Amino acid sequence: MGVISVQLVVTMVMASVIQKIIPHYSFARWLLCSGGLRWYQHPSDDELRSLAGKLQKGKSKKDRKHNGHIDNRPLTIPKDIDLQLETKCITEVDTLALHYFPEFQWLVDFTVAATVVYLITELYFCVAEANGEMNISVVWCMLVLAFVIKILFSLTAHYFRLEEGGERSLCITFAFFFFVKAMAILIVTENYLEFGLESGFANFSESAVQFLENQGLQSQGPISKLTFKLILALLCSLTGAFLTFPGLRLAQMHLDALTLTTGRVTQTLLHINFLAPLIMVLLWVKPLTKDYIMNPTLGKESVPLMTERTFDTLRLWAILLLCALRLAMMRHHLQAYLNLANKAVEQMKKEAGRISTVDLQKMVARVFYYLCVIALQYMAPLVMLLHTTLLLKTLGGHSWGVYPEEDLCALNSEAATAEGGAGALAAAATEAGAGAGAGAVAAPAVAQLSMALGGLRTVFSPLLFSGLLSFFTWWIAACLFSTSIFGIFYHQYLMAA
């Protein structure tokens, strides 16, 4: 009971921090307002009149009368006007006008809080014996994923409601594309993609049948393999549709960031950041990574370089490092997006004709006002990858360190986190039953319920969670890379044509 109390104390303290401290010291606000990002201010009417050679005031009502009616048409200026936009660092006051800023702030700050809770919980499980106890950090990670999905759904729905522009057709097309792609991936043998779905589903089915038989029920299994894979394909299709526009936007920001940056080191990091989803995808391609690294052929002998446990650990660390790199490159991409305002004005100068001052001001201001939408499209996939990886480690029974097999601390830590995460509900019920029977004999109904829920640990085993979370981590990276590559092709070739 002491371990649960410590975790509850950590949760309560972090909830208090979210409520009292984060509104004043927000990491999301620091990302935007720490002085690194500069936005372009739209020119005023007086500035545009001055540049257009109209230093005099606007026409009076008498001059604007035509056939008895007042001409209320907006002022127009030549498109080739010599306009230079002024820049300004983003301040906290400026963020009040940004669309989706509350959602961006909540997602980033809650993710930071959930990550801190996860780190503290992992440290506690490492130094304390907490066999069979509930791991509360799993609940925090699931809440983060729920918020990410909600935000991505709202952004996708916003694009889907647009009547013009083709966003709705693009979203539906990519949803069908990812559904077909998921069905094709799910029939690939695990000799090439080693998620562990087959073994995890087999273990789940056998354990579920045995659990139902212990409860006096006869069943052939909770779900067939075809239905299981069809549900996974539908979830993959929705995930791919949600990640379509973030991937396309990342491609455009990547190209703009490369033209904006002149340093070789920064450009190299930008390329690695863009290829990070591909690197994650290759980590689960067995012939290219696991077989080659673990059993390289040296002459006539095959010498294993590491164990399977070590490879799984290094794969987790590789994903975390690539997520950290993506966070570090965030400002370069956001600044590349903000520069679109100046880029649009320079493109306008090359055109003939006239443009109204209102349309020009909207063209410049729109870029800044939608900054948080772009920031959410950049951060949401990053948060999804990070916390699916954290859940993969905890629920899948993996480890953060490479320990000898006889290291009892590592083994106890791994067992505690895996069992605590997978059987959180069962552990809570067992603790309740044990507490009720401390002073007297527990009621038969309570004891039976505790045993029934305790059997769920064997049904929802780390083997099942490892397969599911490995597959979804791989799928998120695959969707990001697919949409980003399509975005590169679209912006470099289709737009140029």
KAZIDA-V706152 format. One record per pair of residues at least 6 apart in sequence whose ideal C-beta (glycine too) atoms are under 7 Angstrom apart, sorted by the first residue. I is the first residue (numbers start at 0). J is the second residue. D is the distance in Angstrom with one decimal. If there is no record, write none. Layout:
I;J;D + I;J;D
This chain:
0;430;6.7 + 2;127;6.4 + 2;129;4.3 + 2;132;4.5 + 3;132;6.1 + 3;133;6.1 + 3;430;6.8 + 5;123;6.4 + 6;120;6.2 + 6;135;4.5 + 9;116;6.0 + 9;119;5.4 + 9;120;6.8 + 10;116;6.6 + 10;135;5.6 + 13;112;5.2 + 13;115;6.7 + 13;116;5.2 + 16;112;6.6 + 17;108;7.0 + 17;109;6.9 + 17;112;5.4 + 21;108;4.8 + 25;104;5.8 + 25;108;5.6 + 26;107;5.8 + 26;108;5.8 + 26;111;5.1 + 27;103;5.8 + 27;104;4.2 + 27;107;3.6 + 27;108;5.5 + 28;91;6.2 + 28;94;6.6 + 28;104;6.5 + 30;107;6.9 + 30;329;6.8 + 31;89;5.3 + 31;94;6.1 + 32;89;5.2 + 32;90;5.9 + 32;91;5.5 + 32;94;6.6 + 34;88;5.5 + 35;330;5.0 + 36;89;5.0 + 36;330;6.2 + 36;333;5.9 + 36;334;5.7 + 36;337;6.5 + 37;86;4.4 + 37;87;6.5 + 37;88;5.6 + 37;337;6.8 + 38;86;6.8 + 38;87;6.2 + 38;89;5.9 + 38;337;5.1 + 38;367;4.4 + 39;84;4.2 + 39;86;5.8 + 39;337;6.8 + 39;340;4.0 + 39;341;5.5 + 39;363;5.9 + 40;84;6.6 + 40;85;5.0 + 40;87;5.7 + 41;360;4.2 + 41;363;3.9 + 41;364;4.5 + 42;82;6.5 + 42;360;7.0 + 44;74;6.9 + 44;356;5.6 + 47;76;5.5 + 47;356;4.9 + 48;54;6.9 + 50;80;5.2 + 50;81;6.2 + 50;82;6.0 + 51;76;4.3 + 51;77;6.7 + 51;80;6.1 + 60;69;6.0 + 63;69;5.5 + 63;70;4.5 + 73;355;4.3 + 73;356;6.1 + 73;357;4.9 + 74;355;6.8 + 74;356;5.0 + 75;353;4.3 + 75;354;6.5 + 75;355;5.0 + 76;353;6.4 + 76;354;6.5 + 76;356;6.2 + 77;353;5.7 + 78;347;5.1 + 78;348;6.6 + 78;350;4.9 + 78;351;6.7 + 78;352;5.5 + 78;353;6.4 + 78;354;5.3 + 79;348;5.2 + 82;344;5.9 + 84;340;6.6 + 84;341;5.5 + 84;344;6.1 + 84;363;6.5 + 94;100;5.3 + 96;368;6.3 + 97;368;6.2 + 97;370;5.6 + 97;371;4.6 + 98;368;5.7 + 98;369;5.8 + 98;371;6.2 + 98;372;6.0 + 99;371;4.4 + 99;372;5.2 + 99;375;6.0 + 100;371;4.7 + 102;150;5.5 + 102;375;6.5 + 103;371;4.3 + 103;374;5.4 + 103;375;5.3 + 106;146;5.8 + 106;147;6.8 + 106;150;6.0 + 106;375;6.9 + 106;378;6.7 + 106;382;6.8 + 107;378;6.4 + 109;143;6.5 + 109;146;6.4 + 110;143;5.5 + 110;382;5.2 + 113;139;4.0 + 113;140;6.3 + 113;142;6.8 + 113;143;4.9 + 116;136;5.5 + 116;139;5.0 + 117;136;4.2 + 117;139;6.4 + 117;140;6.5 + 117;389;5.7 + 120;134;6.4 + 120;135;6.5 + 120;136;4.0 + 124;412;5.5 + 124;415;5.2 + 124;416;5.2 + 125;412;4.8 + 128;411;6.2 + 129;415;4.7 + 129;419;6.7 + 130;411;6.9 + 130;414;6.5 + 130;415;5.3 + 131;418;5.8 + 131;419;6.9 + 131;426;5.6 + 132;415;6.7 + 132;419;5.1 + 132;426;6.1 + 133;419;5.5 + 133;423;4.7 + 133;426;4.6 + 133;427;5.5 + 134;393;6.2 + 134;416;5.8 + 134;419;3.7 + 134;420;4.5 + 134;423;6.5 + 136;393;6.9 + 137;390;6.7 + 137;393;5.9 + 137;394;6.7 + 137;420;4.4 + 137;423;6.2 + 140;386;4.6 + 140;389;5.4 + 140;390;5.1 + 143;382;6.3 + 143;386;4.9 + 144;383;6.6 + 144;386;5.6 + 147;379;5.2 + 147;382;5.2 + 147;383;5.3 + 150;375;6.0 + 150;379;6.0 + 151;241;4.0 + 151;379;5.4 + 152;241;6.6 + 154;244;7.0 + 154;372;6.8 + 154;375;6.5 + 154;376;6.9 + 155;170;6.4 + 155;240;6.3 + 155;241;5.4 + 155;244;6.9 + 158;166;4.1 + 158;170;6.3 + 158;244;6.0 + 159;166;6.9 + 159;167;5.2 + 159;170;5.7 + 161;167;6.7 + 169;243;6.8 + 170;240;5.5 + 170;243;6.0 + 173;239;6.0 + 173;240;5.9 + 173;243;4.4 + 174;236;5.1 + 174;239;6.5 + 174;240;4.0 + 177;235;5.9 + 177;236;5.0 + 177;239;2.9 + 177;240;6.9 + 177;478;6.4 + 178;232;5.7 + 178;236;3.8 + 181;231;6.8 + 181;232;4.2 + 181;235;3.6 + 181;236;6.4 + 182;232;5.0 + 184;192;6.9 + 185;228;4.6 + 185;231;6.3 + 185;232;6.4 + 189;197;5.7 + 190;285;6.5 + 191;284;6.6 + 191;285;5.8 + 191;286;6.4 + 192;283;5.7 + 192;284;6.5 + 192;285;6.8 + 193;283;6.3 + 193;285;4.6 + 193;289;6.4 + 194;283;6.4 + 194;466;5.3 + 194;469;4.5 + 194;470;4.4 + 194;473;6.7 + 195;462;6.8 + 195;465;5.4 + 195;466;3.8 + 195;469;6.1 + 196;466;4.2 + 196;470;5.7 + 198;462;6.2 + 198;466;6.8 + 199;462;4.9 + 199;463;4.2 + 199;465;6.4 + 199;466;3.1 + 199;467;6.7 + 200;224;6.3 + 200;227;5.9 + 202;460;5.7 + 202;462;4.8 + 202;463;6.1 + 203;458;6.5 + 203;463;4.6 + 204;220;4.6 + 206;457;4.7 + 206;458;4.5 + 206;460;6.5 + 207;220;6.4 + 207;221;4.7 + 207;458;5.1 + 208;218;6.0 + 208;220;5.7 + 210;454;4.9 + 210;457;6.8 + 210;458;5.3 + 211;218;4.6 + 213;454;6.5 + 214;451;6.5 + 235;474;5.5 + 238;474;6.5 + 238;475;6.7 + 238;478;6.3 + 239;478;4.6 + 242;380;5.9 + 242;478;4.4 + 242;479;5.9 + 242;482;6.2 + 243;482;5.3 + 244;376;6.2 + 245;376;4.0 + 245;379;6.4 + 245;380;5.4 + 246;478;6.9 + 246;479;5.2 + 246;482;2.5 + 246;483;4.6 + 246;486;6.0 + 247;482;5.7 + 247;485;7.0 + 247;486;4.1 + 248;373;6.1 + 248;376;5.0 + 249;377;6.8 + 249;483;5.3 + 249;486;6.9 + 250;483;4.8 + 250;486;2.7 + 250;487;4.8 + 250;490;6.1 + 251;486;6.3 + 251;490;5.5 + 252;332;4.1 + 252;335;4.9 + 252;336;5.5 + 253;269;6.5 + 253;273;4.9 + 254;490;5.9 + 255;335;3.7 + 255;338;6.5 + 256;269;5.6 + 256;331;4.8 + 256;332;5.5 + 256;335;4.1 + 257;266;6.1 + 257;269;6.0 + 259;334;6.9 + 259;335;5.4 + 259;338;6.5 + 260;266;5.5 + 260;269;6.7 + 260;331;6.6 + 268;324;6.7 + 268;328;6.2 + 269;328;6.2 + 269;331;6.6 + 271;324;6.5 + 272;324;5.5 + 272;325;5.5 + 272;328;4.6 + 273;483;6.7 + 275;321;4.1 + 275;324;6.6 + 275;325;6.2 + 276;476;4.1 + 276;479;4.2 + 276;480;3.8 + 277;480;5.0 + 278;321;6.4 + 279;318;5.8 + 279;321;6.6 + 279;476;3.8 + 280;473;6.3 + 280;476;5.2 + 280;477;5.2 + 280;480;6.2 + 281;287;5.6 + 281;288;5.9 + 282;288;5.6 + 282;314;5.0 + 282;317;6.4 + 283;469;6.7 + 283;473;4.8 + 289;310;5.9 + 292;304;6.0 + 292;310;6.5 + 293;303;5.4 + 293;304;6.2 + 293;305;5.9 + 293;307;6.9 + 293;310;5.9 + 294;301;4.7 + 294;303;5.4 + 295;302;6.6 + 295;304;6.5 + 308;398;6.9 + 309;401;5.0 + 311;397;5.2 + 312;397;6.4 + 312;398;5.7 + 312;399;6.7 + 312;400;7.0 + 312;401;5.8 + 315;388;6.0 + 315;392;5.6 + 315;397;6.2 + 318;384;6.6 + 318;388;4.9 + 319;388;6.5 + 322;381;5.7 + 322;384;5.7 + 322;385;4.9 + 325;381;5.2 + 326;381;6.4 + 329;377;6.1 + 332;377;6.1 + 333;370;6.8 + 333;373;6.7 + 333;374;6.2 + 336;373;5.1 + 337;366;6.3 + 337;367;6.7 + 337;370;6.8 + 339;366;5.2 + 340;363;4.8 + 340;366;4.1 + 340;367;7.0 + 343;362;5.6 + 344;363;6.8 + 347;354;6.8 + 380;475;6.5 + 380;479;5.5 + 383;475;5.4 + 384;472;6.6 + 384;475;5.6 + 384;476;6.7 + 387;468;5.8 + 387;471;5.7 + 387;472;4.7 + 387;475;6.7 + 388;472;5.9 + 390;468;5.5 + 391;397;6.7 + 391;465;6.8 + 391;468;4.0 + 391;469;6.2 + 391;472;6.0 + 392;399;6.7 + 393;416;5.0 + 393;420;4.4 + 394;417;6.8 + 394;420;4.4 + 394;421;5.4 + 394;461;6.4 + 394;464;3.7 + 394;468;6.4 + 395;461;5.5 + 395;464;5.2 + 395;465;3.3 + 395;468;5.9 + 396;413;5.9 + 396;417;3.6 + 396;461;3.6 + 396;465;6.5 + 398;409;6.0 + 398;413;5.2 + 400;409;6.5 + 402;409;3.5 + 417;461;4.4 + 418;456;6.3 + 419;426;6.3 + 421;456;6.3 + 421;459;5.2 + 421;460;6.5 + 421;461;5.7 + 421;464;5.9 + 422;455;6.2 + 422;456;3.7 + 424;452;6.2 + 424;455;6.9 + 425;452;4.3 + 425;453;4.9 + 425;455;4.8 + 425;456;5.3 + 428;448;6.5 + 428;449;5.3 + 428;452;4.1 + 429;449;5.2 + 429;453;5.5 + 432;441;5.8 + 432;445;5.3 + 432;446;6.2 + 432;449;3.6 + 435;441;5.3 + 435;445;5.9
